[in-house]
Amino acid sequence: MVGVSKQAARGWLEGQNFPTREHIALLARALGVRHGWLEYGEGPMHPGEVLAESGGAEYSASRFTLDEGEVRLISVYRRLDVTSRAAVDQLINVLSDCFGSDEGPRGGDS
C-alpha cells in the first residue's frame, strides 16, 4: 500500500526502524487515520471524531473542524510557558485586528 517491502513494514511494527514522513503520510491515507495522530499521537485518530479539550468541554466535527495545522498549533500552544503564551496571545490579537473574525483582511481590495 505504501511501496515498501514486507520486511520494512515488519521492522516498523516491531519497532526496529521507523517510516519516513512520506511513508507516514501514505500510511495515514491508506489506513484512514489522521496524519497528526499517526506521526505525533495528537488529536483524534480518525478525521471528524470528537476532540476532547482539557476541562471536559468537547468539540465535535458537526460544530467545527480543525485541520492538522490547527491541531498542531493548539498542541504547541499548550506546551508553552506562561510568558510565551502571552506573546502568542498578543500576536493573535494583532492578527485579529487585521483580519477580524470571518471577514478576511480588512481594508484594500484583497
PyMOL CGO cylinders between C-alpha atoms (Angstrom):
from pymol import cmd
from pymol.cgo import CYLINDER

trace = [
    CYLINDER, 0.00, 0.00, 0.00, 2.90, 2.39, 0.62, 0.3, 1, 1, 1, 1, 1, 1,
    CYLINDER, 2.90, 2.39, 0.62, 5.61, 0.95, -1.62, 0.3, 1, 1, 1, 1, 1, 1,
    CYLINDER, 5.61, 0.95, -1.62, 7.89, -0.81, 0.86, 0.3, 1, 1, 1, 1, 1, 1,
    CYLINDER, 7.89, -0.81, 0.86, 8.86, -4.45, 1.32, 0.3, 1, 1, 1, 1, 1, 1,
    CYLINDER, 8.86, -4.45, 1.32, 7.17, -6.70, 3.86, 0.3, 1, 1, 1, 1, 1, 1,
    CYLINDER, 7.17, -6.70, 3.86, 10.44, -6.75, 5.79, 0.3, 1, 1, 1, 1, 1, 1,
    CYLINDER, 10.44, -6.75, 5.79, 10.48, -2.95, 6.04, 0.3, 1, 1, 1, 1, 1, 1,
    CYLINDER, 10.48, -2.95, 6.04, 6.85, -2.88, 7.24, 0.3, 1, 1, 1, 1, 1, 1,
    CYLINDER, 6.85, -2.88, 7.24, 7.62, -5.64, 9.75, 0.3, 1, 1, 1, 1, 1, 1,
    CYLINDER, 7.62, -5.64, 9.75, 10.53, -3.56, 11.05, 0.3, 1, 1, 1, 1, 1, 1,
    CYLINDER, 10.53, -3.56, 11.05, 8.11, -0.67, 11.65, 0.3, 1, 1, 1, 1, 1, 1,
    CYLINDER, 8.11, -0.67, 11.65, 5.67, -2.93, 13.51, 0.3, 1, 1, 1, 1, 1, 1,
    CYLINDER, 5.67, -2.93, 13.51, 8.42, -4.43, 15.65, 0.3, 1, 1, 1, 1, 1, 1,
    CYLINDER, 8.42, -4.43, 15.65, 9.97, -1.04, 16.42, 0.3, 1, 1, 1, 1, 1, 1,
    CYLINDER, 9.97, -1.04, 16.42, 13.29, -1.90, 14.76, 0.3, 1, 1, 1, 1, 1, 1,
    CYLINDER, 13.29, -1.90, 14.76, 13.06, 1.14, 12.49, 0.3, 1, 1, 1, 1, 1, 1,
    CYLINDER, 13.06, 1.14, 12.49, 10.61, 3.90, 11.69, 0.3, 1, 1, 1, 1, 1, 1,
    CYLINDER, 10.61, 3.90, 11.69, 8.90, 5.01, 8.50, 0.3, 1, 1, 1, 1, 1, 1,
    CYLINDER, 8.90, 5.01, 8.50, 9.87, 8.26, 6.80, 0.3, 1, 1, 1, 1, 1, 1,
    CYLINDER, 9.87, 8.26, 6.80, 7.50, 11.22, 6.97, 0.3, 1, 1, 1, 1, 1, 1,
    CYLINDER, 7.50, 11.22, 6.97, 6.46, 10.45, 3.39, 0.3, 1, 1, 1, 1, 1, 1,
    CYLINDER, 6.46, 10.45, 3.39, 5.62, 6.87, 4.32, 0.3, 1, 1, 1, 1, 1, 1,
    CYLINDER, 5.62, 6.87, 4.32, 3.71, 8.05, 7.40, 0.3, 1, 1, 1, 1, 1, 1,
    CYLINDER, 3.71, 8.05, 7.40, 1.58, 10.28, 5.17, 0.3, 1, 1, 1, 1, 1, 1,
    CYLINDER, 1.58, 10.28, 5.17, 0.92, 7.37, 2.80, 0.3, 1, 1, 1, 1, 1, 1,
    CYLINDER, 0.92, 7.37, 2.80, 0.12, 5.06, 5.74, 0.3, 1, 1, 1, 1, 1, 1,
    CYLINDER, 0.12, 5.06, 5.74, -2.30, 7.56, 7.26, 0.3, 1, 1, 1, 1, 1, 1,
    CYLINDER, -2.30, 7.56, 7.26, -4.13, 7.93, 3.96, 0.3, 1, 1, 1, 1, 1, 1,
    CYLINDER, -4.13, 7.93, 3.96, -4.22, 4.16, 3.34, 0.3, 1, 1, 1, 1, 1, 1,
    CYLINDER, -4.22, 4.16, 3.34, -5.43, 3.40, 6.88, 0.3, 1, 1, 1, 1, 1, 1,
    CYLINDER, -5.43, 3.40, 6.88, -7.95, 6.27, 7.03, 0.3, 1, 1, 1, 1, 1, 1,
    CYLINDER, -7.95, 6.27, 7.03, -6.39, 7.86, 10.11, 0.3, 1, 1, 1, 1, 1, 1,
    CYLINDER, -6.39, 7.86, 10.11, -5.21, 11.40, 10.70, 0.3, 1, 1, 1, 1, 1, 1,
    CYLINDER, -5.21, 11.40, 10.70, -1.57, 12.07, 9.86, 0.3, 1, 1, 1, 1, 1, 1,
    CYLINDER, -1.57, 12.07, 9.86, -1.05, 14.04, 13.10, 0.3, 1, 1, 1, 1, 1, 1,
    CYLINDER, -1.05, 14.04, 13.10, -2.39, 11.16, 15.15, 0.3, 1, 1, 1, 1, 1, 1,
    CYLINDER, -2.39, 11.16, 15.15, -0.19, 8.59, 13.42, 0.3, 1, 1, 1, 1, 1, 1,
    CYLINDER, -0.19, 8.59, 13.42, 3.02, 10.63, 13.49, 0.3, 1, 1, 1, 1, 1, 1,
    CYLINDER, 3.02, 10.63, 13.49, 2.66, 12.53, 16.78, 0.3, 1, 1, 1, 1, 1, 1,
    CYLINDER, 2.66, 12.53, 16.78, -0.13, 10.77, 18.66, 0.3, 1, 1, 1, 1, 1, 1,
    CYLINDER, -0.13, 10.77, 18.66, -2.03, 14.06, 18.79, 0.3, 1, 1, 1, 1, 1, 1,
    CYLINDER, -2.03, 14.06, 18.79, -5.74, 14.64, 18.40, 0.3, 1, 1, 1, 1, 1, 1,
    CYLINDER, -5.74, 14.64, 18.40, -8.38, 12.11, 17.44, 0.3, 1, 1, 1, 1, 1, 1,
    CYLINDER, -8.38, 12.11, 17.44, -7.42, 9.02, 15.45, 0.3, 1, 1, 1, 1, 1, 1,
    CYLINDER, -7.42, 9.02, 15.45, -9.96, 9.49, 12.65, 0.3, 1, 1, 1, 1, 1, 1,
    CYLINDER, -9.96, 9.49, 12.65, -10.99, 12.65, 10.82, 0.3, 1, 1, 1, 1, 1, 1,
    CYLINDER, -10.99, 12.65, 10.82, -14.24, 14.05, 12.23, 0.3, 1, 1, 1, 1, 1, 1,
    CYLINDER, -14.24, 14.05, 12.23, -14.00, 12.36, 15.63, 0.3, 1, 1, 1, 1, 1, 1,
    CYLINDER, -14.00, 12.36, 15.63, -14.77, 14.31, 18.78, 0.3, 1, 1, 1, 1, 1, 1,
    CYLINDER, -14.77, 14.31, 18.78, -11.81, 16.32, 20.02, 0.3, 1, 1, 1, 1, 1, 1,
    CYLINDER, -11.81, 16.32, 20.02, -11.83, 16.43, 23.82, 0.3, 1, 1, 1, 1, 1, 1,
    CYLINDER, -11.83, 16.43, 23.82, -10.33, 19.56, 25.33, 0.3, 1, 1, 1, 1, 1, 1,
    CYLINDER, -10.33, 19.56, 25.33, -8.93, 19.79, 28.82, 0.3, 1, 1, 1, 1, 1, 1,
    CYLINDER, -8.93, 19.79, 28.82, -11.62, 20.70, 31.32, 0.3, 1, 1, 1, 1, 1, 1,
    CYLINDER, -11.62, 20.70, 31.32, -14.10, 18.29, 29.81, 0.3, 1, 1, 1, 1, 1, 1,
    CYLINDER, -14.10, 18.29, 29.81, -15.51, 20.53, 27.06, 0.3, 1, 1, 1, 1, 1, 1,
    CYLINDER, -15.51, 20.53, 27.06, -16.00, 18.59, 23.85, 0.3, 1, 1, 1, 1, 1, 1,
    CYLINDER, -16.00, 18.59, 23.85, -15.97, 19.96, 20.32, 0.3, 1, 1, 1, 1, 1, 1,
    CYLINDER, -15.97, 19.96, 20.32, -17.40, 17.82, 17.58, 0.3, 1, 1, 1, 1, 1, 1,
    CYLINDER, -17.40, 17.82, 17.58, -16.87, 17.96, 13.84, 0.3, 1, 1, 1, 1, 1, 1,
    CYLINDER, -16.87, 17.96, 13.84, -20.54, 18.87, 13.43, 0.3, 1, 1, 1, 1, 1, 1,
    CYLINDER, -20.54, 18.87, 13.43, -19.85, 22.25, 15.08, 0.3, 1, 1, 1, 1, 1, 1,
    CYLINDER, -19.85, 22.25, 15.08, -16.44, 22.91, 13.55, 0.3, 1, 1, 1, 1, 1, 1,
    CYLINDER, -16.44, 22.91, 13.55, -13.41, 21.01, 12.39, 0.3, 1, 1, 1, 1, 1, 1,
    CYLINDER, -13.41, 21.01, 12.39, -9.71, 21.58, 12.85, 0.3, 1, 1, 1, 1, 1, 1,
    CYLINDER, -9.71, 21.58, 12.85, -7.22, 20.75, 10.15, 0.3, 1, 1, 1, 1, 1, 1,
    CYLINDER, -7.22, 20.75, 10.15, -3.89, 19.16, 11.07, 0.3, 1, 1, 1, 1, 1, 1,
    CYLINDER, -3.89, 19.16, 11.07, -2.09, 22.51, 11.15, 0.3, 1, 1, 1, 1, 1, 1,
    CYLINDER, -2.09, 22.51, 11.15, -4.63, 23.92, 13.59, 0.3, 1, 1, 1, 1, 1, 1,
    CYLINDER, -4.63, 23.92, 13.59, -4.37, 20.86, 15.83, 0.3, 1, 1, 1, 1, 1, 1,
    CYLINDER, -4.37, 20.86, 15.83, -0.58, 21.18, 15.78, 0.3, 1, 1, 1, 1, 1, 1,
    CYLINDER, -0.58, 21.18, 15.78, -0.81, 24.88, 16.72, 0.3, 1, 1, 1, 1, 1, 1,
    CYLINDER, -0.81, 24.88, 16.72, -3.04, 24.08, 19.68, 0.3, 1, 1, 1, 1, 1, 1,
    CYLINDER, -3.04, 24.08, 19.68, -0.75, 21.28, 20.78, 0.3, 1, 1, 1, 1, 1, 1,
    CYLINDER, -0.75, 21.28, 20.78, 2.31, 23.54, 20.68, 0.3, 1, 1, 1, 1, 1, 1,
    CYLINDER, 2.31, 23.54, 20.68, 0.43, 26.37, 22.44, 0.3, 1, 1, 1, 1, 1, 1,
    CYLINDER, 0.43, 26.37, 22.44, -0.49, 24.04, 25.30, 0.3, 1, 1, 1, 1, 1, 1,
    CYLINDER, -0.49, 24.04, 25.30, 3.18, 23.23, 25.88, 0.3, 1, 1, 1, 1, 1, 1,
    CYLINDER, 3.18, 23.23, 25.88, 4.27, 26.87, 26.06, 0.3, 1, 1, 1, 1, 1, 1,
    CYLINDER, 4.27, 26.87, 26.06, 5.19, 28.55, 29.31, 0.3, 1, 1, 1, 1, 1, 1,
    CYLINDER, 5.19, 28.55, 29.31, 3.10, 31.48, 30.55, 0.3, 1, 1, 1, 1, 1, 1,
    CYLINDER, 3.10, 31.48, 30.55, 5.39, 34.15, 29.06, 0.3, 1, 1, 1, 1, 1, 1,
    CYLINDER, 5.39, 34.15, 29.06, 5.43, 32.51, 25.63, 0.3, 1, 1, 1, 1, 1, 1,
    CYLINDER, 5.43, 32.51, 25.63, 1.66, 32.08, 25.70, 0.3, 1, 1, 1, 1, 1, 1,
    CYLINDER, 1.66, 32.08, 25.70, 1.27, 35.78, 26.47, 0.3, 1, 1, 1, 1, 1, 1,
    CYLINDER, 1.27, 35.78, 26.47, 3.43, 36.63, 23.44, 0.3, 1, 1, 1, 1, 1, 1,
    CYLINDER, 3.43, 36.63, 23.44, 1.36, 34.34, 21.21, 0.3, 1, 1, 1, 1, 1, 1,
    CYLINDER, 1.36, 34.34, 21.21, -1.85, 35.86, 22.60, 0.3, 1, 1, 1, 1, 1, 1,
    CYLINDER, -1.85, 35.86, 22.60, -0.57, 39.34, 21.69, 0.3, 1, 1, 1, 1, 1, 1,
    CYLINDER, -0.57, 39.34, 21.69, 0.22, 38.17, 18.17, 0.3, 1, 1, 1, 1, 1, 1,
    CYLINDER, 0.22, 38.17, 18.17, -3.26, 36.67, 17.82, 0.3, 1, 1, 1, 1, 1, 1,
    CYLINDER, -3.26, 36.67, 17.82, -4.80, 39.97, 18.99, 0.3, 1, 1, 1, 1, 1, 1,
    CYLINDER, -4.80, 39.97, 18.99, -2.81, 41.87, 16.35, 0.3, 1, 1, 1, 1, 1, 1,
    CYLINDER, -2.81, 41.87, 16.35, -3.86, 39.40, 13.66, 0.3, 1, 1, 1, 1, 1, 1,
    CYLINDER, -3.86, 39.40, 13.66, -7.48, 39.63, 14.83, 0.3, 1, 1, 1, 1, 1, 1,
    CYLINDER, -7.48, 39.63, 14.83, -7.36, 43.39, 14.38, 0.3, 1, 1, 1, 1, 1, 1,
    CYLINDER, -7.36, 43.39, 14.38, -6.12, 42.87, 10.81, 0.3, 1, 1, 1, 1, 1, 1,
    CYLINDER, -6.12, 42.87, 10.81, -8.41, 40.04, 9.79, 0.3, 1, 1, 1, 1, 1, 1,
    CYLINDER, -8.41, 40.04, 9.79, -11.49, 40.15, 12.01, 0.3, 1, 1, 1, 1, 1, 1,
    CYLINDER, -11.49, 40.15, 12.01, -13.43, 37.01, 12.83, 0.3, 1, 1, 1, 1, 1, 1,
    CYLINDER, -13.43, 37.01, 12.83, -14.56, 35.55, 9.47, 0.3, 1, 1, 1, 1, 1, 1,
    CYLINDER, -14.56, 35.55, 9.47, -14.30, 38.55, 7.20, 0.3, 1, 1, 1, 1, 1, 1,
    CYLINDER, -14.30, 38.55, 7.20, -10.85, 38.17, 5.68, 0.3, 1, 1, 1, 1, 1, 1,
    CYLINDER, -10.85, 38.17, 5.68, -8.36, 41.05, 5.54, 0.3, 1, 1, 1, 1, 1, 1,
    CYLINDER, -8.36, 41.05, 5.54, -9.69, 44.47, 6.40, 0.3, 1, 1, 1, 1, 1, 1,
    CYLINDER, -9.69, 44.47, 6.40, -9.23, 47.36, 4.06, 0.3, 1, 1, 1, 1, 1, 1,
    CYLINDER, -9.23, 47.36, 4.06, -7.98, 47.32, 0.49, 0.3, 1, 1, 1, 1, 1, 1,
    CYLINDER, -7.98, 47.32, 0.49, -9.46, 45.26, -2.33, 0.3, 1, 1, 1, 1, 1, 1,
    CYLINDER, -9.46, 45.26, -2.33, -7.84, 41.92, -1.49, 0.3, 1, 1, 1, 1, 1, 1,
]
cmd.load_cgo(trace, "trace")
